[in-house]
Amino acid sequence: MTAAAIGAALLLAGVAVFQAALALGVPWGQMAYGGRVETTEGVLPDRYRAMGASAVFILPFAAWMILARADVVDEWFWSDGFVRTAAWVVAGYMVLNTVMNATARTSAERWGMGSATAITALLSFVVAAG
């Protein structure tokens, strides 16, 4: 379970870095939001960049909950029940994210991000169920 938690956390951190890059204006917009958002030379509009910025805070929290569920890190002030529930929420969210990536218009998102989220979903499920 420890290896699964660390793997999931690393993948979540990678997605957080990707979202941070999008928020900062890196022209990778075609690899996000299903490739359906109108970009300016690959840069997402401000509204979507703000969503990427919020993910920079949410994804590390998700990684922390997965690591806490596997007893890799301390739960801090979160209860065991909260951590268990959060781990299941992360696993479920990653399954939903994988489904959304699978329907993306661009192959980069469909195969690149889709593979990353599918593996993260699987690893998160292992941890949540552990």
Short mmCIF file of the C-alpha atoms (twelve columns), coordinates in Angstrom:
data_MODEL
# 
_entry.id   MODEL 
# 
loop_
_atom_site.group_PDB 
_atom_site.id 
_atom_site.type_symbol 
_atom_site.label_atom_id 
_atom_site.label_alt_id 
_atom_site.label_comp_id 
_atom_site.label_asym_id 
_atom_site.label_seq_id 
_atom_site.Cartn_x 
_atom_site.Cartn_y 
_atom_site.Cartn_z 
_atom_site.pdbx_PDB_model_num 
ATOM 1   C CA . MET A 1   0.000   0.000  0.000   1 
ATOM 2   C CA . THR A 2   2.932   2.340  0.682   1 
ATOM 3   C CA . ALA A 3   4.246   2.029  -2.873  1 
ATOM 4   C CA . ALA A 4   0.762   2.645  -4.298  1 
ATOM 5   C CA . ALA A 5   0.342   5.747  -2.123  1 
ATOM 6   C CA . ILE A 6   3.721   7.158  -3.103  1 
ATOM 7   C CA . GLY A 7   3.049   6.456  -6.784  1 
ATOM 8   C CA . ALA A 8   -0.365  8.125  -6.641  1 
ATOM 9   C CA . ALA A 9   1.058   11.107 -4.753  1 
ATOM 10  C CA . LEU A 10  3.829   11.561 -7.318  1 
ATOM 11  C CA . LEU A 11  1.338   11.443 -10.177 1 
ATOM 12  C CA . LEU A 12  -0.935  13.928 -8.394  1 
ATOM 13  C CA . ALA A 13  2.076   16.191 -7.880  1 
ATOM 14  C CA . GLY A 14  2.888   15.919 -11.570 1 
ATOM 15  C CA . VAL A 15  -0.637  16.937 -12.513 1 
ATOM 16  C CA . ALA A 16  -0.378  19.844 -10.044 1 
ATOM 17  C CA . VAL A 17  2.794   21.010 -11.821 1 
ATOM 18  C CA . PHE A 18  0.990   20.725 -15.155 1 
ATOM 19  C CA . GLN A 19  -1.929  22.784 -13.796 1 
ATOM 20  C CA . ALA A 20  0.492   25.369 -12.398 1 
ATOM 21  C CA . ALA A 21  2.088   25.674 -15.828 1 
ATOM 22  C CA . LEU A 22  -1.329  26.186 -17.414 1 
ATOM 23  C CA . ALA A 23  -2.171  28.820 -14.794 1 
ATOM 24  C CA . LEU A 24  1.081   30.629 -15.561 1 
ATOM 25  C CA . GLY A 25  0.257   30.719 -19.265 1 
ATOM 26  C CA . VAL A 26  2.315   27.868 -20.681 1 
ATOM 27  C CA . PRO A 27  0.759   27.076 -24.092 1 
ATOM 28  C CA . TRP A 28  -0.469  23.562 -23.301 1 
ATOM 29  C CA . GLY A 29  -4.173  24.428 -23.330 1 
ATOM 30  C CA . GLN A 30  -4.967  21.815 -25.987 1 
ATOM 31  C CA . MET A 31  -4.025  19.125 -23.444 1 
ATOM 32  C CA . ALA A 32  -6.614  20.285 -20.910 1 
ATOM 33  C CA . TYR A 33  -10.382 20.523 -20.594 1 
ATOM 34  C CA . GLY A 34  -10.952 17.997 -23.349 1 
ATOM 35  C CA . GLY A 35  -9.258  20.210 -25.914 1 
ATOM 36  C CA . ARG A 36  -12.566 22.035 -26.174 1 
ATOM 37  C CA . VAL A 37  -11.511 25.416 -24.777 1 
ATOM 38  C CA . GLU A 38  -10.632 28.161 -27.229 1 
ATOM 39  C CA . THR A 39  -7.008  29.139 -26.607 1 
ATOM 40  C CA . THR A 40  -4.799  31.966 -27.790 1 
ATOM 41  C CA . GLU A 41  -1.724  30.275 -29.227 1 
ATOM 42  C CA . GLY A 42  -2.231  27.427 -26.763 1 
ATOM 43  C CA . VAL A 43  -2.732  29.668 -23.709 1 
ATOM 44  C CA . LEU A 44  -5.976  29.154 -21.837 1 
ATOM 45  C CA . PRO A 45  -8.358  32.051 -21.107 1 
ATOM 46  C CA . ASP A 46  -8.082  33.612 -17.635 1 
ATOM 47  C CA . ARG A 47  -11.082 31.714 -16.258 1 
ATOM 48  C CA . TYR A 48  -9.485  28.358 -17.040 1 
ATOM 49  C CA . ARG A 49  -6.088  29.515 -15.848 1 
ATOM 50  C CA . ALA A 50  -7.752  30.367 -12.507 1 
ATOM 51  C CA . MET A 51  -9.170  26.839 -12.346 1 
ATOM 52  C CA . GLY A 52  -5.657  25.504 -12.923 1 
ATOM 53  C CA . ALA A 53  -4.389  27.709 -10.110 1 
ATOM 54  C CA . SER A 54  -7.009  26.289 -7.745  1 
ATOM 55  C CA . ALA A 55  -5.947  22.756 -8.694  1 
ATOM 56  C CA . VAL A 56  -2.443  23.632 -7.502  1 
ATOM 57  C CA . PHE A 57  -3.888  23.665 -3.961  1 
ATOM 58  C CA . ILE A 58  -6.410  20.843 -4.297  1 
ATOM 59  C CA . LEU A 59  -4.118  18.205 -5.829  1 
ATOM 60  C CA . PRO A 60  -1.416  18.344 -3.126  1 
ATOM 61  C CA . PHE A 61  -4.165  18.026 -0.511  1 
ATOM 62  C CA . ALA A 62  -5.461  14.954 -2.359  1 
ATOM 63  C CA . ALA A 63  -1.931  13.528 -2.417  1 
ATOM 64  C CA . TRP A 64  -1.590  14.188 1.330   1 
ATOM 65  C CA . MET A 65  -4.846  12.348 2.032   1 
ATOM 66  C CA . ILE A 66  -3.690  9.335  0.004   1 
ATOM 67  C CA . LEU A 67  -0.341  9.328  1.823   1 
ATOM 68  C CA . ALA A 68  -2.080  9.721  5.197   1 
ATOM 69  C CA . ARG A 69  -4.433  6.829  4.418   1 
ATOM 70  C CA . ALA A 70  -1.389  4.619  3.819   1 
ATOM 71  C CA . ASP A 71  0.283   5.900  7.014   1 
ATOM 72  C CA . VAL A 72  3.171   7.346  5.003   1 
ATOM 73  C CA . VAL A 73  2.575   10.801 6.509   1 
ATOM 74  C CA . ASP A 74  0.830   12.017 9.642   1 
ATOM 75  C CA . GLU A 75  -2.903  12.708 9.479   1 
ATOM 76  C CA . TRP A 76  -2.293  15.979 11.350  1 
ATOM 77  C CA . PHE A 77  -5.594  17.081 12.827  1 
ATOM 78  C CA . TRP A 78  -7.730  15.133 10.339  1 
ATOM 79  C CA . SER A 79  -9.676  12.232 11.810  1 
ATOM 80  C CA . ASP A 80  -9.127  8.706  10.557  1 
ATOM 81  C CA . GLY A 81  -12.684 8.691  9.194   1 
ATOM 82  C CA . PHE A 82  -12.074 11.902 7.268   1 
ATOM 83  C CA . VAL A 83  -8.864  10.521 5.751   1 
ATOM 84  C CA . ARG A 84  -10.608 7.277  4.735   1 
ATOM 85  C CA . THR A 85  -13.458 9.183  3.110   1 
ATOM 86  C CA . ALA A 86  -11.068 11.593 1.407   1 
ATOM 87  C CA . ALA A 87  -9.086  8.694  -0.048  1 
ATOM 88  C CA . TRP A 88  -12.265 7.273  -1.580  1 
ATOM 89  C CA . VAL A 89  -13.219 10.709 -2.921  1 
ATOM 90  C CA . VAL A 90  -9.781  11.037 -4.534  1 
ATOM 91  C CA . ALA A 91  -10.094 7.571  -6.100  1 
ATOM 92  C CA . GLY A 92  -13.587 8.338  -7.400  1 
ATOM 93  C CA . TYR A 93  -12.555 11.732 -8.732  1 
ATOM 94  C CA . MET A 94  -9.625  10.181 -10.573 1 
ATOM 95  C CA . VAL A 95  -11.943 7.610  -12.181 1 
ATOM 96  C CA . LEU A 96  -14.233 10.437 -13.321 1 
ATOM 97  C CA . ASN A 97  -11.219 12.402 -14.546 1 
ATOM 98  C CA . THR A 98  -10.030 9.362  -16.519 1 
ATOM 99  C CA . VAL A 99  -13.414 9.021  -18.202 1 
ATOM 100 C CA . MET A 100 -13.338 12.709 -19.133 1 
ATOM 101 C CA . ASN A 101 -9.797  12.413 -20.486 1 
ATOM 102 C CA . ALA A 102 -10.839 9.395  -22.568 1 
ATOM 103 C CA . THR A 103 -13.368 11.597 -24.386 1 
ATOM 104 C CA . ALA A 104 -10.893 14.406 -25.098 1 
ATOM 105 C CA . ARG A 105 -10.473 15.692 -28.639 1 
ATOM 106 C CA . THR A 106 -6.693  15.643 -28.550 1 
ATOM 107 C CA . SER A 107 -4.601  12.503 -28.396 1 
ATOM 108 C CA . ALA A 108 -2.186  14.221 -25.983 1 
ATOM 109 C CA . GLU A 109 -4.907  14.537 -23.377 1 
ATOM 110 C CA . ARG A 110 -6.635  11.296 -24.231 1 
ATOM 111 C CA . TRP A 111 -3.506  9.146  -24.015 1 
ATOM 112 C CA . GLY A 112 -1.090  11.253 -21.944 1 
ATOM 113 C CA . MET A 113 -3.293  12.673 -19.238 1 
ATOM 114 C CA . GLY A 114 -5.742  9.775  -19.565 1 
ATOM 115 C CA . SER A 115 -2.997  7.270  -18.802 1 
ATOM 116 C CA . ALA A 116 -1.741  9.320  -15.869 1 
ATOM 117 C CA . THR A 117 -5.197  9.667  -14.344 1 
ATOM 118 C CA . ALA A 118 -6.044  5.990  -14.950 1 
ATOM 119 C CA . ILE A 119 -2.916  4.872  -13.115 1 
ATOM 120 C CA . THR A 120 -3.587  7.395  -10.350 1 
ATOM 121 C CA . ALA A 121 -7.167  6.122  -10.041 1 
ATOM 122 C CA . LEU A 122 -5.978  2.539  -9.753  1 
ATOM 123 C CA . LEU A 123 -3.306  3.364  -7.174  1 
ATOM 124 C CA . SER A 124 -5.712  5.555  -5.195  1 
ATOM 125 C CA . PHE A 125 -8.286  2.768  -5.177  1 
ATOM 126 C CA . VAL A 126 -5.678  0.338  -3.813  1 
ATOM 127 C CA . VAL A 127 -4.869  2.798  -1.020  1 
ATOM 128 C CA . ALA A 128 -8.491  3.665  -0.250  1 
ATOM 129 C CA . ALA A 129 -9.427  -0.011 -0.034  1 
ATOM 130 C CA . GLY A 130 -6.320  -0.915 1.980   1 
# 
